[in-house]
């Protein structure tokens, strides 16, 4: 009698812990990437706004702040090392934030059933889609211009060799009203983008139930408005001649 050969069985993979690449490709992983990068960008916006407001303390104070950013970590590390690392991290955060947003939007579109004959689309959903899509494009174009103008001086009337204060004042002169208008538009888009992002984060965390809903809606709106006003304060003051 021949004993049948035992067939090796595969260990079931169900319930096995997912690796990092799999988690990174999942919806939850993409949401986590969006949340972490979004939080990093919000922190940057707050610190950047506070730094910009130092211009109201005078040119010397603003220039000292700009110089400090370039010398953080000296002499332990070479000049501008910490600032360069920060810029790389911020660039990576922006790229990953956009990637996760686009990936999640595509996945949601693919999972959506066939469209109804009569298209039914909520106003809130349409508003959010347009703000996040076109607002994101506007912000991206503005960031490129802002870097060329204020960081590299390529399109600034004073050029790269000028002080940070001189570049700032020259960049928002009344003769360059279109630059200020673009700045205002970009800041408005950032405010709307931030308001929607904060509200989405509150919803994801399950904090929008009951009485807290209206409070958190107001908190997201107020925070966004304060941030936008803080960013617009310096350009508007330069435009009207309050800062020279």
C-alpha positions in Angstrom: 0.0 0.0 0.0 1.4 3.3 -1.1 1.0 6.1 1.3 -0.1 9.3 -0.5 2.5 12.0 -0.3 1.6 14.9 1.9 0.9 18.1 0.0 2.5 21.0 1.7 0.0 23.6 2.7 0.6 27.4 2.5 0.3 29.3 5.7 -2.8 31.5 5.4 -1.8 35.1 4.9 -5.1 36.5 6.3 -4.5 38.5 9.4 -0.8 38.7 8.7 0.7 42.0 9.5 1.0 44.3 6.5 4.4 45.7 5.5 5.1 49.4 5.2 4.7 49.4 1.4 1.3 47.8 1.6 0.2 50.3 4.3 1.5 53.1 2.2 -0.6 52.1 -0.8 -3.8 51.6 1.3 -6.4 54.3 1.7 -5.7 54.5 5.4 -2.0 54.9 4.7 -2.7 57.7 2.2 -4.9 59.5 4.7 -2.2 59.2 7.3 0.3 60.7 4.9 -2.1 63.5 4.1 -2.7 64.2 7.8 1.0 64.2 8.8 2.1 66.3 5.9 -0.8 68.7 6.3 0.0 69.2 10.0 3.7 69.9 9.1 2.6 72.5 6.5 0.2 74.2 8.9 3.0 74.5 11.5 5.2 76.0 8.8 2.5 78.5 7.8 2.1 79.7 11.4 5.9 80.1 11.9 6.3 81.8 8.5 3.5 84.2 9.3 5.0 85.2 12.6 8.3 85.7 10.9 6.8 88.0 8.3 5.1 90.1 11.0 8.6 91.0 12.3 8.8 93.5 9.5 6.6 95.8 11.6 9.5 96.0 14.1 11.7 97.6 11.5 14.1 96.7 8.8 16.9 95.7 11.1 14.7 93.3 13.1 13.4 91.7 9.9 16.9 91.4 8.4 18.3 89.9 11.7 15.5 87.3 11.6 16.3 86.4 7.9 20.0 86.1 8.8 19.2 84.0 11.8 17.3 81.5 9.6 20.5 81.0 7.6 22.8 80.7 10.6 20.8 78.3 12.8 23.1 75.5 14.0 26.4 77.3 13.5 29.2 76.5 14.3 28.1 72.9 14.8 27.0 72.7 11.1 27.8 74.9 8.1 25.8 78.0 7.3 22.3 77.4 5.9 22.4 73.6 6.7 19.4 73.6 8.9 17.5 75.9 6.5 18.3 73.7 3.6 17.1 70.5 5.4 13.9 72.3 6.4 13.3 73.3 2.8 13.8 69.8 1.6 11.4 68.4 4.2 8.8 71.0 3.3 9.2 70.2 -0.4 8.8 66.5 0.3 5.7 67.3 2.5 4.1 69.3 -0.3 4.8 66.5 -2.9 3.5 63.8 -0.6 0.4 65.9 0.4 -0.5 66.4 -3.3 0.2 62.8 -4.1 -2.0 61.5 -1.3 -4.8 63.9 -2.2 -4.8 63.0 -5.9 -4.5 59.2 -5.1 -7.5 59.3 -2.7 -9.6 61.4 -5.2 -8.9 58.9 -7.9 -9.7 55.9 -5.7 -12.9 57.5 -4.6 -13.9 58.2 -8.2 -13.2 54.6 -9.2 -15.2 53.3 -6.3 -18.2 55.5 -7.2 -21.0 53.7 -8.9 -22.2 54.6 -12.4 -23.5 58.1 -12.6 -27.2 58.7 -12.4 -29.0 59.9 -15.5 -29.8 63.0 -13.5 -26.6 64.1 -12.0 -26.9 64.6 -8.3 -24.1 66.4 -6.8 -24.2 68.2 -3.4 -23.2 71.8 -3.3 -20.8 71.1 -0.4 -19.1 68.4 -2.4 -18.8 70.6 -5.5 -17.5 73.5 -3.4 -14.9 71.4 -1.7 -13.7 69.7 -5.0 -13.3 73.1 -6.7 -11.5 74.7 -3.8 -9.1 71.8 -3.3 -8.4 71.4 -7.0 -8.1 74.9 -8.4 -7.0 76.3 -5.1 -4.2 73.8 -5.0 -3.1 74.8 -8.5 -3.1 78.5 -7.6 -1.1 77.9 -4.4 1.4 75.8 -6.4 2.0 78.5 -9.0 2.2 81.1 -6.2 4.8 79.2 -4.3 7.0 79.0 -7.4 6.6 82.8 -8.0 7.2 83.6 -4.3 10.5 81.6 -4.3 11.7 83.3 -7.4 10.7 86.7 -6.0 11.7 86.6 -2.3 14.1 83.8 -1.9 16.2 83.8 -5.2 15.5 87.4 -6.2 15.2 86.4 -9.8 12.1 88.4 -10.5 12.5 90.9 -7.6 13.4 94.5 -8.6 16.3 94.5 -6.0 17.7 91.2 -7.0 19.3 88.5 -4.8 22.0 90.6 -3.3 19.5 92.9 -1.5 18.5 92.5 2.1 15.4 90.6 2.9 13.7 93.8 4.0 14.5 95.6 0.8 13.3 92.6 -1.3 10.1 92.5 0.6 9.4 96.3 0.2 10.4 96.3 -3.4 8.3 93.2 -4.2 5.0 94.8 -3.1 5.4 98.4 -4.4 2.2 100.0 -5.8 3.7 99.8 -9.2 3.6 96.0 -8.8 0.0 95.9 -7.8 -0.6 92.7 -9.8 1.9 90.9 -7.6 0.0 92.0 -4.5 -3.3 90.9 -6.1 -1.8 87.5 -6.9 -0.6 87.3 -3.3 -4.1 88.1 -2.0 -5.7 85.5 -4.3 -3.2 82.9 -3.2 -3.7 83.7 0.5 -7.4 83.4 0.1 -7.0 80.0 -1.6 -4.7 78.9 1.3 -7.3 80.1 3.8 -10.2 78.2 2.1 -7.9 75.1 1.6 -6.9 75.2 5.2 -10.5 75.6 6.5 -11.6 72.6 4.5 -8.6 70.6 5.5 -9.1 71.3 9.2 -12.8 70.5 9.0 -12.0 67.2 7.2 -9.4 66.4 9.9 -12.0 67.0 12.6 -14.4 64.7 10.8 -11.8 62.0 10.3 -11.1 62.1 14.1 -14.8 61.8 14.9 -15.0 65.1 16.6 -17.8 66.7 14.7 -20.7 64.9 16.4 -23.3 66.8 18.5 -22.8 70.3 19.8 -19.1 70.4 18.9 -19.9 70.5 15.2 -20.7 74.2 15.0 -17.9 75.1 17.5 -15.3 73.3 15.4 -16.6 74.8 12.2 -16.2 78.2 13.7 -12.7 77.3 15.0 -11.5 76.2 11.6 -12.9 79.3 10.0 -11.4 81.7 12.6 -8.0 80.1 12.5 -7.9 80.3 8.7 -9.0 84.0 8.7 -6.4 84.9 11.3 -3.7 83.2 9.3 -4.7 84.9 6.1 -4.9 88.3 7.7 -1.4 87.8 9.3 0.1 87.0 5.9 -1.7 89.9 4.2 -0.7 92.5 6.8 2.8 93.2 5.5 2.0 93.4 1.7 -1.0 95.7 2.3 1.1 97.9 4.7 3.8 98.2 2.0 1.2 99.0 -0.7 -0.3 101.9 1.3 3.1 103.2 2.3 2.9 102.3 6.0 6.2 100.4 5.6 8.9 101.9 3.5 
